[in-house]
Amino acid sequence: MPQSRQKRNVTISLSPETIRKARILAARRSTSISGLLAEQIETLTGEDEAYERAHRSALALLGKGFHLGGVISASRDELHERR
C-alpha cells in the first residue's frame, strides 16, 4: 500500500456533550465522527501547506524586488543634494 494511503488510528478525548453533537453532525453529513475529524484535519494541513508555499513565494518576490517602471535620470548625489 502506498505511503499516502496508509491510515493510522489516533485517540482523542472529548466531552460527552461534544461527542453527542459530533454524532448528530456526522449523521447529517452521512459520515462518522472519525470521517468528520479526518476531513477537518486534512483541510487544516492542506491550508497550512498552501500558506507556507505562498509565504515562501512572497518572500522570494520581495527578495527579488519589483521594477515599477520609469527611469531615474539623476545621480544618487543629485537626489540627496541639500539645498
C-alpha positions in Angstrom: 0.0 0.0 0.0 1.5 3.4 -0.9 2.6 5.6 2.0 -0.1 8.3 1.3 -2.9 5.7 1.5 -1.9 4.1 4.8 -4.1 5.1 7.7 -3.3 5.1 11.4 -5.6 5.4 14.4 -5.5 8.4 16.7 -7.1 8.5 20.1 -8.7 11.8 21.4 -10.7 12.7 24.4 -13.8 14.7 24.1 -16.6 15.7 26.5 -19.8 13.6 26.3 -21.7 16.7 25.0 -19.1 17.3 22.2 -19.4 13.6 21.2 -23.2 13.9 21.2 -23.1 16.9 18.9 -20.5 15.3 16.7 -22.6 12.2 16.2 -25.5 14.4 15.1 -23.4 16.4 12.7 -21.8 13.3 11.3 -25.2 11.7 10.8 -26.4 14.8 8.9 -23.4 14.6 6.7 -23.7 10.8 6.2 -20.4 10.1 7.7 -18.8 9.1 11.0 -17.1 11.2 13.7 -13.8 9.7 12.5 -14.7 10.9 9.0 -15.5 14.4 10.2 -12.2 14.6 12.1 -10.2 13.2 9.2 -11.7 15.7 6.8 -11.1 18.7 9.1 -7.5 17.7 9.8 -6.8 17.1 6.1 -8.3 20.5 5.4 -6.2 22.2 8.1 -3.0 20.6 7.0 -3.7 21.4 3.3 -4.4 25.1 4.2 -1.2 25.2 6.2 0.9 23.8 3.4 -0.7 26.2 0.9 0.1 29.1 3.3 3.7 28.0 3.6 4.1 27.8 -0.2 2.6 31.3 -0.6 4.7 32.7 2.2 7.9 31.3 0.6 6.9 32.6 -2.8 6.1 36.1 -1.4 9.5 36.2 0.4 11.2 35.2 -2.9 9.4 38.0 -4.8 10.3 40.6 -2.1 14.0 39.5 -2.2 14.0 39.9 -6.0 12.3 43.3 -5.9 10.0 44.9 -8.3 10.5 47.2 -11.3 7.7 49.7 -11.2 8.7 51.5 -14.4 10.2 54.8 -15.1 13.8 55.9 -15.3 15.8 57.8 -12.8 17.9 60.3 -14.7 19.6 62.0 -11.7 22.6 60.6 -9.9 22.4 59.5 -6.2 24.4 62.6 -5.2 22.0 64.8 -7.1 19.0 63.2 -5.5 20.4 63.6 -2.0 21.8 67.1 -2.5 20.9 69.5 0.3 19.6 72.9 -0.6 
